[in-house]
Amino acid sequence: MGRATAVPALCAEAERLAAGLAARDGAQAGQVTLFMPNCPLAVTSLLGCLAAGYAPRLLDPRAALNDLKPQFADIEEGDLILTVDLSAVQDRLLSVLPEGSQPEVAVARFASQMPFPQRLFAPYLRGGTFSRVPAHTAFFRLDQLMGKSGQVASALSSESEIVVSSGACSLSALVEEAGEQAQKRQGERWLLDQPLTRRDSLVAALAAMRKGAELVLTPRLDGDSLKKVQAASKADLRVPGTR
């Protein structure tokens, strides 16, 4: 993304999100879906949902619409979707939300993930950003949902679950696999080359944080973009795998 974010800062934002989620009416009654490209916001949102006691579902905005529509078919009132204001992501979300559904949709500012100079030009970039949320009653800014760090005790446990593209998986299993992977990995800067919606991507991300490596995230995962990002970031390897 061009901007470095330390793990403690990620955790502090996750605590704020967890506090906001815990304060929602009917907390934990509905399903929480993360519909974000690879970016630090996706990591903080995931950690915040887990800390608030939810089993978040991760869906890839890059997936085919025919695959996404069935996954959104069960969205209903009381459910929450966390997303970003990239126009390409918003357009796809609006096209897969079932007609008449009334979930809440919290929209984060994608430009906040960029270094200051790039933020100024964010609205003009390919697939740029909205200056405000879509004109839809379900949408609001994620900022309105955030609470304060330390307001709630973390609900993380060995039974915490995450729903990824291959199904539900326990956080404890992911952490165990990440510990094993961290011992084998070499290099101090890793480029994640698959969506975070995959189990092996989450393991790789946790392994990088556990090893103290720098994890490079990019929302564009096509081959040409990955080559450019790896060269520009001087990443030691690409994970998952060592391609």
C-alpha positions as CSV (number, residue, x, y, z in Angstrom):
1,M,0.0,0.0,0.0
2,G,3.0,2.3,0.3
3,R,2.5,3.0,3.9
4,A,4.0,1.1,6.8
5,T,1.7,0.2,9.7
6,A,3.1,-1.4,12.9
7,V,1.3,-4.3,14.5
8,P,0.6,-2.4,17.7
9,A,-1.2,0.3,15.6
10,L,-3.2,-2.5,13.9
11,C,-4.2,-3.9,17.3
12,A,-5.2,-0.5,18.7
13,E,-7.5,0.1,15.7
14,A,-8.9,-3.4,16.2
15,E,-9.7,-2.7,19.8
16,R,-11.6,0.5,18.8
17,L,-13.6,-1.5,16.3
18,A,-14.3,-4.3,18.8
19,A,-15.6,-1.6,21.3
20,G,-17.9,-0.2,18.6
21,L,-19.2,-3.7,17.6
22,A,-19.8,-4.6,21.2
23,A,-22.0,-1.4,21.6
24,R,-24.2,-2.2,18.6
25,D,-27.9,-3.0,19.3
26,G,-28.3,-6.7,19.2
27,A,-24.6,-7.3,19.3
28,Q,-23.5,-10.7,18.0
29,A,-27.0,-11.4,16.8
30,G,-26.2,-10.9,13.1
31,Q,-23.5,-12.1,10.8
32,V,-20.5,-9.9,10.0
33,T,-19.0,-10.0,6.5
34,L,-15.7,-8.5,5.4
35,F,-15.8,-7.4,1.8
36,M,-12.4,-5.8,1.3
37,P,-9.3,-6.2,-0.9
38,N,-5.9,-6.9,0.7
39,C,-5.1,-3.9,2.8
40,P,-4.3,-3.2,6.5
41,L,-8.0,-2.3,7.0
42,A,-8.9,-5.9,6.3
43,V,-6.5,-7.1,9.0
44,T,-7.7,-4.7,11.6
45,S,-11.3,-5.4,10.7
46,L,-10.7,-9.2,11.1
47,L,-9.0,-8.8,14.5
48,G,-11.7,-6.4,15.7
49,C,-14.5,-8.7,14.8
50,L,-12.8,-11.6,16.5
51,A,-12.1,-9.5,19.6
52,A,-15.8,-8.6,19.7
53,G,-16.9,-12.3,19.7
54,Y,-18.0,-12.6,16.1
55,A,-17.1,-15.3,13.6
56,P,-16.4,-13.0,10.6
57,R,-16.9,-14.2,7.1
58,L,-14.3,-13.1,4.5
59,L,-15.5,-12.6,0.9
60,D,-13.2,-11.6,-2.0
61,P,-14.4,-8.5,-4.0
62,R,-12.4,-9.9,-6.9
63,A,-14.5,-13.1,-7.1
64,A,-16.9,-13.7,-10.0
65,L,-20.3,-12.2,-9.4
66,N,-22.0,-15.5,-10.0
67,D,-20.0,-16.9,-7.1
68,L,-20.7,-13.9,-4.9
69,K,-24.4,-13.6,-5.3
70,P,-25.2,-17.0,-3.6
71,Q,-23.0,-16.0,-0.7
72,F,-24.9,-12.8,-0.2
73,A,-28.3,-14.5,-0.6
74,D,-28.7,-15.1,3.1
75,I,-27.9,-11.5,4.1
76,E,-30.7,-10.1,6.3
77,E,-31.6,-7.3,8.7
78,G,-29.2,-7.1,11.6
79,D,-26.2,-8.4,9.6
80,L,-23.2,-6.1,9.1
81,I,-20.9,-5.7,6.1
82,L,-17.5,-4.0,6.5
83,T,-16.1,-2.7,3.2
84,V,-14.1,0.2,1.6
85,D,-15.0,3.1,-0.6
86,L,-13.2,2.0,-3.7
87,S,-15.7,2.5,-6.5
88,A,-14.8,-0.9,-8.0
89,V,-15.6,-2.6,-4.7
90,Q,-18.8,-0.6,-4.1
91,D,-20.2,-1.3,-7.6
92,R,-19.7,-5.0,-7.1
93,L,-21.3,-5.0,-3.6
94,L,-24.3,-3.1,-4.8
95,S,-24.8,-5.5,-7.6
96,V,-24.8,-8.6,-5.3
97,L,-26.8,-7.3,-2.4
98,P,-30.3,-9.0,-2.6
99,E,-33.1,-6.6,-3.4
100,G,-35.0,-5.6,-0.3
101,S,-32.2,-6.8,2.1
102,Q,-31.5,-4.5,5.0
103,P,-28.0,-5.1,6.4
104,E,-25.8,-2.4,7.8
105,V,-22.9,-1.5,5.6
106,A,-19.9,0.3,7.2
107,V,-17.7,1.9,4.7
108,A,-14.0,2.6,5.5
109,R,-11.9,5.2,3.7
110,F,-9.5,3.4,1.5
111,A,-7.4,6.5,1.1
112,S,-6.4,6.3,4.7
113,Q,-4.2,3.3,3.8
114,M,-2.0,5.4,1.6
115,P,0.8,7.8,2.3
116,F,-0.3,11.5,2.5
117,P,0.7,12.6,-1.0
118,Q,-1.1,9.7,-2.6
119,R,-4.3,10.5,-0.6
120,L,-4.7,13.8,-2.4
121,F,-4.8,12.0,-5.8
122,A,-6.8,8.9,-4.6
123,P,-10.1,10.1,-6.2
124,Y,-8.4,10.2,-9.6
125,L,-6.7,6.8,-9.4
126,R,-7.9,3.9,-11.5
127,G,-11.0,2.5,-9.6
128,G,-10.8,5.6,-7.4
129,T,-12.8,6.4,-4.3
130,F,-16.1,7.9,-3.3
131,S,-16.0,11.2,-1.5
132,R,-19.1,10.0,0.4
133,V,-20.9,6.7,0.9
134,P,-23.4,5.6,-1.8
135,A,-26.9,7.0,-1.6
136,H,-28.3,3.9,0.0
137,T,-30.0,3.8,3.5
138,A,-27.9,0.8,4.5
139,F,-24.5,2.5,4.1
140,F,-22.6,4.7,6.7
141,R,-19.0,5.5,7.4
142,L,-17.0,3.0,9.5
143,D,-15.8,6.0,11.6
144,Q,-19.2,6.1,13.2
145,L,-18.9,2.6,14.4
146,M,-15.5,3.0,16.1
147,G,-15.3,3.0,19.9
148,K,-12.3,3.6,22.2
149,S,-9.4,1.3,22.9
150,G,-9.7,-0.7,26.2
151,Q,-13.5,-0.3,26.5
152,V,-14.2,-4.0,26.2
153,A,-12.4,-7.2,27.2
154,S,-11.3,-9.2,24.2
155,A,-13.5,-12.2,23.4
156,L,-10.7,-14.0,21.6
157,S,-10.5,-17.7,22.6
158,S,-9.3,-21.0,21.3
159,E,-12.8,-21.5,19.9
160,S,-12.9,-18.3,17.8
161,E,-13.7,-19.0,14.2
162,I,-13.2,-17.3,10.8
163,V,-15.2,-18.2,7.7
164,V,-13.0,-18.2,4.6
165,S,-13.5,-19.4,1.0
166,S,-13.0,-23.0,2.0
167,G,-15.3,-22.9,5.0
168,A,-15.0,-22.2,8.8
169,C,-11.6,-22.6,10.5
170,S,-10.6,-22.1,14.1
171,L,-8.2,-19.3,15.0
172,S,-6.2,-21.6,17.2
173,A,-5.5,-23.9,14.3
174,L,-4.4,-20.9,12.1
175,V,-2.1,-19.7,14.9
176,E,-0.6,-23.1,15.3
177,E,0.1,-23.5,11.6
178,A,1.5,-19.9,11.5
179,G,3.9,-20.8,14.2
180,E,5.2,-23.7,12.3
181,Q,5.5,-21.7,9.1
182,A,7.3,-18.8,10.8
183,Q,10.1,-21.2,11.7
184,K,10.6,-22.2,8.1
185,R,10.3,-18.9,6.4
186,Q,13.3,-16.8,5.4
187,G,13.5,-13.2,4.5
188,E,12.2,-10.1,6.3
189,R,9.8,-8.7,3.8
190,W,7.0,-10.9,2.4
191,L,4.5,-10.1,-0.4
192,L,1.1,-11.7,0.1
193,D,0.1,-12.8,-3.4
194,Q,-3.4,-14.3,-2.7
195,P,-6.6,-12.8,-1.3
196,L,-6.9,-12.8,2.5
197,T,-10.1,-14.7,2.1
198,R,-8.0,-17.9,1.7
199,R,-7.0,-20.0,4.7
200,D,-3.3,-20.2,3.6
201,S,-3.2,-16.4,3.2
202,L,-4.3,-15.9,6.8
203,V,-1.7,-18.4,8.0
204,A,1.0,-16.6,6.0
205,A,-0.1,-13.2,7.4
206,L,-0.1,-14.5,11.0
207,A,3.3,-16.1,10.4
208,A,4.7,-12.9,9.1
209,M,3.5,-11.0,12.2
210,R,4.7,-13.7,14.5
211,K,8.2,-13.7,12.9
212,G,8.4,-9.9,12.9
213,A,8.6,-9.8,9.2
214,E,7.3,-6.9,7.1
215,L,4.2,-8.1,5.2
216,V,3.4,-6.3,1.9
217,L,-0.3,-6.1,1.0
218,T,-1.6,-5.0,-2.4
219,P,-5.2,-4.9,-3.6
220,R,-4.2,-5.8,-7.1
221,L,-3.2,-9.5,-7.4
222,D,-2.7,-10.0,-11.1
223,G,0.7,-11.2,-12.3
224,D,2.0,-8.0,-13.7
225,S,1.0,-5.9,-10.6
226,L,2.6,-8.4,-8.3
227,K,5.9,-8.4,-10.2
228,K,5.9,-4.5,-10.0
229,V,5.1,-4.5,-6.3
230,Q,7.7,-7.1,-5.5
231,A,10.3,-5.2,-7.3
232,A,9.3,-1.9,-5.8
233,S,9.1,-3.2,-2.3
234,K,12.2,-5.4,-2.6
235,A,10.2,-8.3,-1.1
236,D,12.3,-11.3,-0.2
237,L,9.6,-13.8,-1.2
238,R,6.0,-14.2,-2.1
239,V,3.6,-16.0,0.2
240,P,1.7,-18.4,0.2
241,G,4.3,-20.5,-1.5
242,T,7.8,-19.3,-2.7
243,R,7.0,-18.5,-6.3
